[in-house]
Amino acid sequence: MANAWKMPLGCKLALFMAQTGTIVDRGLEGVVVNHTNLSNVEGQIGRLTYRGYDINELAPNACFEEVCHLLLFGQLPTTKELSSIKTRLATRRMLPEPLLNGMLRLPLTAWPMDVLRTIVSGLALFSPVNPHGEHVSDENTAIELIAQVPTIVAAWDRIRRGLEPIEPRHDLSQAANFLYMRTGKVPDEIHQTALDTYLVLLADHSFNASTFSARVTASTRADIYAAVTSAVATLEGDLHGGAPSKVMTMLLEIGKPKRSETYVRQLLARGERVMGMGHREYKVRDPRAQHLEKMAKALGGAEDRRWYQIARALEDAASKVLHEEKPGRPIYANVEFYTAPTLYSLGIPSDEFTCVFACGRIAGWTAHILEQLKDNRLIRPQATYSGPEVHTFVPIEARGNGKHP
């Protein structure tokens, strides 16, 4: 054991587990850390529910504002309640003028998610604090954040293209207003419906990485702005919210449906992943994928369904080739897969896909943060130490002989 600390990490963990019987799960897979009333992911049967409502019923029937009310207040709204939350969202979309002016001075090459993370954090500067420097973390603050995140994304989209930001409108839905702020034109119904459906589908997904990071931050009794900033930062990674951009890169490289299988084989031969395929939780097809596939197909119309057609061919090719390599381990498209052709067909560039993801998930993030704060316990897991054994401190003058650890 004298030189055990020099072993690779994987070997050290295996040795520790064998000696102590301790189970180490580096990805927390299957580890239950808390309970939630907000959403339930049933991976074995491919079902996602928000407060008991199946996503397959919500996606075609409920608008994003209804889902926001469901997550924040625990029930689907009445007509009066829906009108109220729509008004509250619509009247809180404007950004503080100093923040907007600051965005105008950012480098035009700034990555959209970096801008979103920075400005979300900056919103806290314009929210009152108590004598201890704490911001109010309640449903009102949550609604402000849900309203303002799309404004940040749309404003930066125009600024980086050398255009003046467009003020949000009060008479449009979240989805319609976001598309309007990007183009200056009220979108047609099919485009509004596609984005609204996307926002509903992405609103929440239990303890995913970004939501968990938000709850960890909130568990320290940090406020909602700090927790949402943590969530935005976590969302950026390719293994979470960054995946749709990578899917779009694949679709652009493939170019034609018939090239899909060759592309997949070449990709796997290089040891790379087929992004958008497979999910940590779902052992069947992601229930959200079918709705986004439908939207991607509809957005192409009868004239140009190219991106949908390539995506459909790529999913079939990936399933076939991956099954050949790993029989008995089927792999299916996840929500990120058809996000790419859907958002691209809406005119949204691929490097902004993750930002649009945040425009939907902000509803779930804020609801989870409030849930955490209502029944809080500091989230502080333990780790298995895998470094060197305890040894004697070596004075600096004796460290030049190369014999100390």
Buried (B, 14 or more C-beta within 10 A) or exposed (E): EEEEBEEEEEEBBEBBEEEEEEEEEEEEEEEEEBEBEBBBBBBEEBBBBBBEBEBBEBBEEBBBBBBBBBBBBEEBBEEEBBEBBBEBBBEBBEBBEEBBEBBEEBEEEBBBBBBBBBBBBBBBEEBEEEEEEEBEBEBEBBBBBBBBBBBBBBBBBBBBEEEEBBBBBEEBBBBBBBBBBBBEEBBEEBBBBBBBBBBBBBBBBBBBBBBBBBBBBBBEEBBBBBBBBBBBBBBBBBEBBBBBBBBBEBBEEBEEBEBBBEBBBEBBEEEEBBBBBBBEBBBBBBBBBBBBBBBBBBBBEEEEBBBBBBBBBBBBBBBEBBEEEEEEEEBBBBBBBBBBBBBBBBEBBBBBBBBBBBBBBBBBBBBBBBBBBEEEEEBEEEEEEBEEEEEEEEEEEEEEEEEEE
